[in-house]
Amino acid sequence: MKIAWSIISIIFLLIIGILIGKTIQCWPIFTLKTEIDTVGAAISLLSLAVTLGVAYWVATILESTKEANRVEKDLFIKRIDDIYLLIEDTSSQVALQQIEHSLAVSSIKRISVNILSVIDTIATTGIKVDDTHRTNIVLSTRSLNTLLTSTPRLTQQHLDDIPLEVREGIILMSTDRRLQIDSEFDKLKRLIFTLELAINKA
Amino acid sequence: MDRVEVKIARDFSRTPGPRYIKEGKWSGELFRTEKFYNIFNDAINNNKMVVVDLDGTLGYGTSFLEEIFGGLIREHHLDYNQILTHLEIVSEEEPYLKDDILAYLNDAHEDSLVNN
């Protein structure tokens, strides 16, 4: 049955082709040349070859480069998301207004070193991200470290309102200082989100 | 100039602590009084360079670094310019700590000028 349908289809298409050929021959606006322009044909063939080459380049090389770029960007963004979780974790510890000194300094260092490592790795790929992201993130982590770990010297300890003190390795902070730290954490999160957007757009 | 290397992670602790001994373990005060001042004083007297390597620790609190460097001027009355001449800081992991330390030394120097 399938073979019969195929034969009928081929005969039908042949008839349609013959009819179109006859129509073009009879139609006054169409003129058919019976000689071949070899130079024109060669140029046309060359043009066809170039078009096919460009199509192949766009379809394979350009698309695969684009795909590799996308995968790299996704990997960087995933890595930054992990650092973002570390920031949230440290931020929630600070919300209790006390945090172990060693935990505070090590978390800030991990955040700083990891984010700078990602930014430096991005610089080695073709992805272009503005230097201001790095500068602003460094400033913010330094500010956080100072807010969290800068305790007063002996000469300053007579002050009634000490924002931060360390007792037996635990950092205790005033509400004002905690709010300052919260605000700096929010700023750092915004900067990191902006960096992710920049990576995505690059 | 001969060089003396001080690697805090190796020669003191991988977990440097707060400013004062009374505040917790591995404080800046402990490091300065038991090790750092002697090393630095000896280096100045014998014209050696002290190379302080900050890498390899779990991180530094601002007060720890301020206490060990600023304390050299504040507590031991070492000369600011002599310290700068004999100090080299290595910090690959957190390069900005070099600027912080120079700022602590400068602040301690200016405070000492005001107090004298």
Interface residues (C-beta under 8 A of the other chain):
Chain A: H101 S102 A104 V105 S106 S107 I108 K109 R110 S112 V113 V138 R142 N145 T146 L148 T149 S150 T151 R153 L154 E165 V166 R167 E168 G169 I170
Chain B: T15 P16 G17 P18 R19 Y20 E23 G24 K25 T57 L58 G59 Y60 G61 T62 S63 F64 E66 E67 R74 E93 E94 Y96 D100
